[in-house]
């Protein structure tokens, strides 16, 4: 299992998409998705485990909205360092 981490895609110096990878097993792929708060989509593995959160609107990103989704998934809240690239943008 890998620990979670954030990957951000920038265009012209501005974030256009981001993905918070949650702990996953080798070979995990998204089998289904669920829309949550505005601009947040959760990816689930075939066995129902949440494996990531797509952040489709990074400019509208809020830490409270993401933390609410993480709580629903029984994940720890995001740390400031994890989401620093989105907060700074």
Secondary structure, 3 states (H helix, E strand, C coil): CCCCEEEEEEECCEEEEEEEECCCCCCCCCCEEEECCCCEEEEECCCCCEEEEEECCHHHCCHHHHHHHHHHCCCCCCCHHHHHHHHHC
